[in-house]
Structure formats: structure tokens, C-alpha cells
Amino acid sequence: MGNSHTSDKKKKVLIIGASFGGFHAYMNLAKQFDVYVVDSKDFFEYTPGIHFSLVSNRSHDRLCLKYEDSIIRTGRFIFGKVVELQTNSAIIKTPTETLTLEFDFCLITTGSKYPSPTKPSFELTTLAQRREQVKQVREQIARAKSVLVKGAGIAGVEFAGELAVRGKKVVLSSRDGEILKRLSRKAQNTAKAHLQRIGVTIVNASKAAEMEKNSEFDLVYDCTGNTFPIEDNILNKHFRECRDDLGRVRVNQYMQICDQSYAAPVPHIVAAGDGCLTMANEDKSVLPLRQAVGAATDNIKEIALKKRGTLKLKEFPRDKKKLLSVAVVSMGNKSMIVFMKLVILLSVITYFKYLVQTVYMFIFKGKKRSKKLQA
């Protein structure tokens, strides 16, 4: 009898990063575990819709949600920054104190930052600060007649298209003048033809640099890609071998943090999301992310709840060709959906993207009343 309370006690899971992946991880684990979520911001922002908000002045409030008003409120949210990850604990710096939180399992779902305000920078910690930044960017865009968009991945293409249909002179640059290089050649050609139809000029990086030097642009918007923490990476002190030189968390097929040989030093620490380098090294989009989070959380459950016998851990594909992925790229007055070899360009797809955003924000908000934690 004396041990019954201990055996029934829920295991503690720490989720580092209340990102898109962090929300899904919380929903997968909250019923069976005592879940703590820590983030250095006090709000969530739905990044795939930010170009609509910045360029067309669609309500930014529709993209944002304070964590105290989200489903995470039913658990234990800590507003603070993890400064060090240890084997069974994390050191967290909050606005008022530094605390040590012990855990049985840890899931890292930290994101990345952009050189432009496409994503909130790591220095922005409150929704009020982000709203002020969005206001300033909107004013800069409104004043600009000519814009150079650097980087021709999905973010750059979406900004270029949105700016062009609003009467801006837009130049889109990439290293070699090609766009959407992670998508199929058919998708690249379809997008390139549409952008040119709406007035976007596509150039290589050297031509763009020459034009920028000649002051041909009122505004330069940098969408050249994600960056990750390096000097202040939470793995640096105890798990340096589990990150690459770019700062990404390396994981094996079971989503456990690992070294270059894919050996996991601590099987109870897993990772998923933008800041995660899997064996497949896949493009970061919704479906692969949900699959990665699903594997990570299922393996936490398997390790924690398995009473006896051999563990049956779920594997994340090692080959990105085995991953199901859908890309939706909005380009002003039309959007393109890419699924395997299928490429469709239609105006109605933009409304589908709005609908997906609305559904996710509704799910992440939830309905229950707040239950605050003073960590």
C-alpha cells in the first residue's frame, strides 16, 4: 500500500518551446502526464499567415494567442528561458528568478529565427512588443514603392507575390535566380510563371546586390532562411555532441537527441520541430512536423508506461521521400498547392490556407478557464 501512491503518480514531462510542435506535443501528452511547458515568449504566432498580416493589414490578432489564453493554460506554463539542459532537469531564467525544474522526460520543440520580422526575434518576449514591431513593418511597407525580397524559398515567394498584387515594384532574388528549390521542377516553373505575370522580377544574388548598391529599392526584406541558437544553445554544456554546427538538435530515428553516430546518451530526452535535424533532413512543413511530434510523444508514452517486455518504439522515416508532405504557397491573387507530383494553381486555395489557419487557432485556444502556475 505504501508504494501505491508513488506508482500512480504521473510522470513529469517538460516541453521546451510552445511552438506549433509544442502545442501538438502538449495535446498528445496532457492526459497521461504532468506536463510543464516553458517558452521565452508569452504568446504564440501562426507564422504561415504572417505575410498576409504584414502586407495586406489582415488582423494580426487572428494569428496570435497569449499562452495564458490557450490550451496550455490547463497545464503548467512557465514564462522564461531555458539556459541549461541537464540529464533530468532544466535551469530556467524567468523575469523574476532562476529556477531548476526536474523532469522524467523532456521534449525540445524550439523553433528558429529569421533575419526579417517574418518570425518574432528571440529578443521579443511579449505580445505587446511583437504588435509594435508589426505596426512598424506595416508602415515601412506602406511607404515603399519598390521592394527587394531576398531569398526565394516559400517565405520569400509569398511576400513577393503579396507585395506585387498591391502595386509594389518587386524584385525577388536568390543565389542562382531559381525559386522554391526544395519543391519539384513543375512547381518551380508554375510559381515562376505566375510571379512574372503579376510583375515580379526574379534575379540572382549578384544582380540584386548591384541593384541594391545603386539604391534602387525603398525597402529590402530578407527571407534568406532560418537560423538557430549557437552560443547560448541549451545543449552546449552537457550535450554538445547532440547538436550540429548550425545549432540544430540532432535526433535519431526514435526522435531521441543523439550524437553523430545516432547513439542517444539519454533516451528520455527527445526533440521535434524547426530546430531539429532528423536523419531524413526533411523540409519543415505541417505534416512531417506532426509525424515527428507523434513519434516523439508516442515513444515517451512507450518508455514511461511500459510495464514489462521489449519496448516498441515508433520510428520516424530516415528517407524524406517516405514522408507525406503538402506545400501550400500563396502568391498574391492565387495560391499553389503541391502534393507529390500534383501541382495546382487557383485563387480558391488561398481561402483554404485561411481556413487551415482559423482551425488551428481555434484548436490551440481551447475553451477551459485559466489555471495559473507560479513557478
C-alpha positions in Angstrom: 0.0 0.0 0.0 2.8 2.4 0.9 4.1 2.3 -2.7 0.7 2.7 -4.5 0.7 6.4 -4.4 4.2 6.6 -5.9 3.4 4.1 -8.7 0.2 6.0 -9.6 1.8 9.4 -9.7 2.0 10.9 -13.2 5.5 11.2 -14.8 6.6 14.8 -15.4 7.3 16.0 -18.9 9.0 19.3 -19.7 8.2 20.7 -23.2 10.8 23.4 -24.2 9.2 25.7 -26.7 5.5 26.4 -27.0 5.7 26.3 -30.8 3.4 24.7 -33.3 5.0 21.4 -32.5 4.9 22.2 -28.8 1.1 22.6 -28.9 0.7 19.3 -30.6 3.0 17.6 -28.1 1.0 19.1 -25.2 -2.2 17.8 -26.7 -0.7 14.3 -27.1 0.7 14.1 -23.5 -1.5 16.2 -21.2 -4.0 13.4 -20.2 -1.3 10.9 -19.1 1.5 13.1 -17.8 2.1 16.1 -15.6 3.2 18.5 -18.4 5.2 21.7 -17.9 5.7 24.0 -20.9 8.3 26.7 -21.0 8.8 29.4 -23.6 10.7 32.7 -23.6 7.7 34.4 -25.2 4.3 34.9 -23.6 2.5 34.3 -26.9 2.2 32.0 -29.9 2.1 33.3 -33.5 0.9 31.3 -36.5 3.9 32.0 -38.8 2.4 30.7 -42.2 -0.1 33.6 -42.2 2.2 36.5 -41.2 2.8 37.7 -44.8 -1.0 38.4 -45.1 -0.9 40.4 -41.9 2.2 42.5 -42.7 1.4 43.3 -46.3 -2.4 43.4 -46.6 -3.1 44.5 -43.0 -5.2 41.5 -42.1 -5.7 41.4 -38.4 -2.6 40.3 -36.6 -4.8 39.3 -33.6 -6.1 36.4 -35.7 -2.5 35.0 -35.8 -1.6 35.4 -32.2 -2.6 33.9 -28.9 -1.2 34.5 -25.4 -0.3 31.3 -23.7 -2.5 32.2 -20.7 -5.4 32.1 -23.1 -4.5 28.9 -24.9 -5.0 25.2 -24.1 -1.6 25.2 -22.3 -3.4 27.2 -19.5 -4.8 23.8 -18.4 -1.3 22.6 -17.6 1.7 24.5 -16.2 3.1 27.2 -18.4 6.4 28.9 -17.4 7.3 32.2 -19.0 11.0 32.0 -19.1 14.1 30.9 -21.0 15.9 27.5 -20.6 19.5 28.4 -20.2 20.9 24.9 -19.5 19.6 21.4 -20.1 20.8 18.7 -17.7 20.1 14.9 -17.7 17.0 15.2 -15.5 16.4 18.9 -15.0 16.5 22.3 -16.7 17.7 25.6 -15.4 15.1 28.3 -16.4 15.5 32.0 -16.1 12.2 33.8 -15.6 11.7 37.6 -15.4 11.8 37.3 -11.6 14.0 34.4 -10.7 16.2 31.5 -11.9 14.8 28.1 -11.1 15.6 24.4 -11.6 12.8 22.1 -12.8 13.2 18.4 -12.6 11.6 16.1 -15.2 11.2 12.5 -16.1 11.0 13.3 -19.8 11.9 16.3 -21.9 10.7 17.2 -25.4 12.6 20.0 -27.2 10.3 21.8 -29.7 12.2 25.1 -30.1 11.9 27.0 -33.3 14.2 29.3 -35.3 14.5 32.9 -36.2 14.6 34.8 -39.5 16.7 37.9 -40.4 13.4 39.6 -41.2 10.3 40.1 -39.0 8.7 37.1 -40.6 9.1 35.4 -37.2 9.4 37.1 -33.8 13.1 37.5 -32.9 14.4 35.8 -29.8 14.7 39.2 -28.2 10.9 39.9 -28.4 9.3 38.3 -25.4 5.8 39.8 -25.2 2.8 40.1 -27.5 2.8 43.9 -26.9 6.4 44.1 -28.3 5.5 42.0 -31.3 2.5 44.1 -32.1 4.6 47.2 -32.1 7.1 45.6 -34.4 4.3 44.5 -36.8 3.0 48.1 -36.7 6.4 49.5 -37.7 6.9 46.9 -40.5 3.4 47.7 -41.9 4.3 51.4 -42.0 7.6 50.7 -43.8 5.8 48.5 -46.4 3.1 51.1 -46.9 5.7 53.8 -47.7 7.8 51.7 -50.0 7.2 51.8 -53.7 10.0 49.3 -54.6 11.0 46.3 -52.6 13.8 43.8 -52.8 12.9 40.4 -51.3 16.0 38.4 -50.6 15.5 34.6 -50.6 13.2 32.6 -52.9 12.0 29.9 -50.6 8.4 29.7 -49.7 8.5 32.8 -47.3 10.2 35.0 -49.9 7.9 33.9 -52.8 4.8 34.5 -50.6 6.0 38.0 -49.6 6.9 38.9 -53.2 3.6 37.8 -54.6 1.6 39.6 -51.9 3.6 42.8 -52.4 3.3 42.7 -56.2 -0.6 42.5 -56.3 -0.7 45.6 -54.1 1.1 47.7 -56.7 4.7 47.5 -55.4 7.7 47.1 -57.8 9.1 43.8 -56.6 12.4 42.1 -57.2 12.9 38.6 -55.9 16.4 37.4 -55.6 18.1 34.0 -54.9 21.6 32.8 -55.1 21.3 31.5 -58.6 18.0 33.0 -59.8 16.0 29.9 -59.1 13.0 29.7 -56.8 11.4 27.2 -54.5 14.3 24.8 -55.0 13.0 22.3 -52.4 9.9 21.7 -54.5 9.5 19.9 -57.8 10.6 21.4 -61.1 7.0 21.6 -62.2 6.1 23.6 -59.0 9.1 25.9 -59.6 8.1 26.6 -63.2 4.4 27.2 -62.2 5.3 29.6 -59.5 7.9 31.4 -61.6 5.4 32.0 -64.5 2.7 33.3 -62.1 5.1 35.7 -60.3 6.3 37.1 -63.6 2.6 37.6 -64.7 1.9 39.7 -61.7 5.0 41.8 -62.2 7.7 40.2 -60.0 11.3 40.4 -61.4 13.4 37.4 -60.5 17.2 37.9 -60.4 20.3 36.1 -59.0 22.1 37.4 -55.9 24.9 39.2 -57.7 22.4 41.2 -59.8 20.3 42.0 -56.7 23.4 43.2 -54.9 24.3 45.5 -57.8 20.8 47.0 -57.8 20.8 47.4 -54.0 24.1 49.2 -54.2 22.6 51.6 -56.7 19.8 52.4 -54.2 17.1 51.1 -56.5 14.8 50.0 -53.6 12.9 51.7 -50.8 12.8 48.6 -48.7 14.9 45.4 -48.5 13.1 42.4 -46.9 15.4 39.5 -46.0 13.9 36.0 -46.2 17.1 34.1 -46.7 16.4 31.4 -44.1 16.2 30.1 -40.6 19.0 30.5 -38.0 19.3 28.7 -34.7 20.9 29.5 -31.3 24.6 28.6 -31.2 26.5 30.4 -28.4 23.5 30.1 -26.0 22.3 26.8 -27.2 20.7 24.8 -24.3 22.7 21.7 -25.3 26.1 23.3 -25.1 27.2 22.4 -21.6 26.1 18.8 -21.3 25.0 17.6 -24.7 27.2 19.5 -27.2 27.6 16.3 -29.3 23.8 16.3 -29.9 23.7 19.5 -32.0 25.3 20.4 -35.3 27.4 23.4 -36.1 24.3 25.4 -37.2 22.7 24.9 -33.7 20.1 22.3 -34.7 19.3 19.5 -32.3 20.3 16.2 -33.8 17.9 13.2 -33.4 17.9 9.5 -34.3 15.0 7.5 -35.8 13.2 7.5 -32.4 13.5 11.3 -32.1 15.9 10.9 -29.2 18.7 13.5 -29.1 21.9 11.8 -30.3 25.5 12.2 -31.4 26.8 11.9 -35.0 26.6 8.1 -34.8 22.9 8.4 -33.8 23.6 7.0 -30.3 21.3 8.5 -27.7 23.1 9.5 -24.5 19.8 9.9 -22.6 16.7 8.1 -24.2 14.2 10.2 -22.2 15.1 13.5 -24.0 13.6 13.8 -27.5 13.1 16.6 -30.0 11.0 17.7 -32.9 10.3 20.9 -34.9 12.1 23.6 -36.9 15.2 23.4 -34.7 15.5 19.6 -35.1 17.8 17.8 -37.6 16.3 14.3 -38.3 18.0 11.5 -40.2 15.8 12.4 -43.2 16.7 16.1 -43.0 13.2 16.9 -44.3 11.7 20.2 -45.3 9.8 21.7 -42.4 6.1 21.7 -43.0 3.0 20.8 -41.1 2.6 17.1 -42.0 6.2 15.9 -41.4 6.2 18.1 -38.2 3.1 16.4 -36.9 4.5 13.0 -37.7 7.8 13.8 -35.9 5.9 15.1 -32.8 3.7 12.0 -32.9 6.8 9.7 -32.9 8.4 11.6 -30.1 5.4 11.7 -27.9 4.4 8.0 -28.6 7.9 7.0 -27.6 7.7 8.9 -24.4 4.5 7.0 -23.6 6.0 3.7 -24.5 9.0 4.2 -22.2 7.0 5.7 -19.4 4.0 3.3 -19.4 5.6 0.0 -20.5 5.3 -2.4 -17.5 7.3 -5.3 -19.0 8.7 -6.8 -22.2 10.5 -5.2 -25.1 10.0 -1.6 -25.9 8.3 -1.0 -29.3 9.5 2.5 -30.2 8.0 4.3 -33.2 10.4 5.3 -35.9 10.5 8.5 -37.9 11.4 7.8 -41.6 15.1 8.0 -42.4 14.4 8.9 -46.0 12.4 12.1 -46.7 10.9 10.5 -49.8 8.8 8.3 -47.5 7.3 11.4 -45.8 3.9 12.7 -46.7 4.2 16.4 -47.4 1.9 19.1 -48.8 3.1 22.6 -49.6 0.7 25.5 -50.0 2.3 28.6 -51.4 0.3 31.8 -51.7 1.3 34.3 -54.4 -0.9 37.3 -54.2 -4.1 36.7 -56.2 -3.5 32.9 -56.5 -2.1 30.1 -54.4 -0.4 26.9 -55.4 -0.8 23.5 -53.7 1.9 20.9 -54.2 1.3 17.3 -53.3 3.8 14.7 -54.7 3.6 15.2 -58.5 0.4 17.2 -58.4 0.7 21.0 -58.8 -2.5 23.2 -58.8 -2.6 27.0 -59.0 -6.0 28.5 -58.1 -7.4 31.6 -56.3 -9.6 29.4 -54.0 -6.5 27.7 -52.5 -5.8 31.0 -50.7 -9.1 30.6 -48.8 -8.1 27.1 -47.9 -5.0 28.5 -46.3 -7.1 31.0 -44.3 -9.3 28.1 -43.2 -6.4 26.0 -42.0 -5.1 28.9 -40.0 -8.6 29.5 -38.4 -9.0 25.9 -37.5 -5.5 25.6 -35.8 -6.0 28.8 -33.9 -9.4 27.6 -32.7 -7.9 24.3 -31.5 -4.9 25.9 -29.8 -7.2 28.3 -28.0 -9.5 25.7 -26.4 -12.3 26.5 -24.0 -11.2 25.9 -20.4 -10.6 28.6 -17.8 -7.1 29.6 -16.8 -5.2 27.8 -14.1 -2.1 29.8 -13.3 1.2 28.5 -12.0 3.7 30.5 -10.1 6.8 28.5 -10.9 
